[in-house]
Structures are given as C-alpha cells and as structure tokens.
C-alpha cells in the first residue's frame, strides 16, 4: 500500500501545481466558475475576454492572508458596468484533503450578488475537480472538471504549449473551454459558453 501511495504522489503533486488564472467572472477559477484557489501573497492577475455580449476585463489581487479581492468591468455598446468580488480560503489543498473557499461575486454590481462555497481537489493523471453551492447566478449547485495536457512535440524542436481542457456546469448550463499556458503566467483561453464562443488572455504575476 505504501508503494502505491508513493508511486501516485508525483502525479498528485503535478496535478495540483497548476497556476491560478482568472475566470471570466474575475475570481480565480475555470471558465465562469470560481475554484477554491486563492492568489498567494504578492500575486495579482488580470484578464481580457471577448464574449458574445461584449468585452470583459477581470482583475484580482491578494489582499490579506488567505483573501483575494477583485473586480470585473463589462463593456457593451458604450455602456460600462463594474462588479466586485471577494474570496476567502478556509483550507488549502493537501494530498488527501480538498481546498475549500467561500466568496461573493458582483458585490453591489450591475446584476445580482452571488454567495458561494466551493471545494477543489487534484486527482492523479492531471485531473482536477471542483464542486460548489451558491445562490444568485449559481442557482444552487455548480461544478466542473479540468484535465491537464502536457506539452506535445509536433516538429523537431517545436512544441505545443501545455493546456487544460475544461468543462463546467455553472448552475444553469454547461460551458467548455481550453486554456493554453503560452509563457510564465500568461494563458490564452477559448471555448463555448452560454450564448456563444469566447476567447481571451490573462496574466498572473
């Protein structure tokens, strides 16, 4: 049994080493859903996304121990709306324990404030799962799964960047995406959500 645990340990560590990236909603997470990840001390993130409804800018930063705050700016046909986010880590992920966080999105924003609790856990073979409950836009339960893909050699000396396949249920419908890590801290996102396709770029420092 001990040999089995030791043989799986590198896979678990690799699966849990994915750098956090902002979701379209601003908080660190997948596509629209937040994860239980919280930016570490000194970290900031920013992202731009083009969606069917307009253009979206997301910002987040470590604000206090185990706490992340951020904002989303949505622009469409000359109008601009701002929503504020906050997330607090209750427990960091360990080998046999998931990460757990609570948070709120769109605080005093243009839609509706949504409170949530979410857990995230890395599994062997580069798989990570997320599950949560919340009100507002989450409509009860939400969750998702992501699969990390290693860099692939396509030509001698040429590699496709590592990527993550993502599928999530946001409380109302399914979203699908692909996130490429193209440089340290830089990720390109694209996929299909709600009313149509989306694409964007984010940076986490």
TADAVEN-V68664 format. One record per residue. N is the residue number from 1. D_LAST is the distance of its C-alpha to the last C-alpha in Angstrom with 2 decimals. Layout:
n = [N:N]
d_last = [D_LAST:D_LAST]
//
This chain:
n = [1:2:3:4:5:6:7:8:9:10:11:12:13:14:15:16:17:18:19:20:21:22:23:24:25:26:27:28:29:30:31:32:33:34:35:36:37:38:39:40:41:42:43:44:45:46:47:48:49:50:51:52:53:54:55:56:57:58:59:60:61:62:63:64:65:66:67:68:69:70:71:72:73:74:75:76:77:78:79:80:81:82:83:84:85:86:87:88:89:90:91:92:93:94:95:96:97:98:99:100:101:102:103:104:105:106:107:108:109:110:111:112:113:114:115:116:117:118:119:120:121:122:123:124:125:126:127:128:129:130:131:132:133:134:135:136:137:138:139:140:141:142:143:144:145:146:147:148:149:150:151:152:153:154:155:156:157:158:159:160:161:162:163:164:165:166:167:168:169:170:171:172:173:174:175:176:177:178:179:180:181:182:183:184:185:186:187:188:189:190:191:192:193:194:195:196:197:198:199:200:201:202:203:204:205]
d_last = [39.32:37.28:36.99:35.69:32.96:31.92:31.96:29.68:27.20:25.17:25.02:23.84:21.09:19.96:20.19:18.07:15.20:13.62:9.92:9.86:9.89:11.59:15.34:17.55:18.51:15.12:14.70:12.79:15.53:17.58:19.33:20.81:20.89:18.55:18.03:18.41:14.77:13.06:9.53:9.87:10.54:8.11:5.36:5.44:6.23:8.96:11.73:15.18:18.11:21.70:24.14:27.91:28.11:25.96:22.39:19.64:16.40:14.07:11.71:10.64:9.56:10.79:14.15:16.38:17.12:16.71:16.10:13.77:14.93:14.45:16.62:17.97:19.94:22.64:24.78:28.07:31.07:30.40:29.60:26.35:25.47:22.76:22.06:20.20:18.74:18.42:18.05:19.18:19.11:22.71:22.31:19.78:20.74:23.18:25.33:28.02:26.41:24.12:21.20:22.52:21.11:22.79:21.65:22.84:22.03:23.47:24.64:27.25:26.13:28.22:29.02:29.49:27.59:26.83:26.55:25.60:25.26:23.56:23.56:21.58:22.92:22.29:25.52:26.74:26.35:22.79:23.84:22.11:23.98:23.30:26.10:26.49:28.95:28.73:30.74:30.38:28.73:28.40:32.20:32.61:30.80:27.82:26.17:24.82:24.27:21.85:22.79:20.53:22.05:21.81:21.63:25.14:27.24:29.03:30.59:31.00:27.72:26.08:23.78:22.46:18.75:18.25:18.45:19.09:22.23:22.17:25.20:25.43:28.07:26.85:30.06:32.06:31.37:29.48:26.35:25.34:22.27:20.65:16.94:16.26:13.40:14.10:11.50:8.62:6.06:8.83:11.63:15.03:17.11:20.84:23.80:26.50:26.53:29.26:30.84:29.52:26.79:23.20:20.45:16.98:13.59:10.12:6.52:3.78:0.00]
//
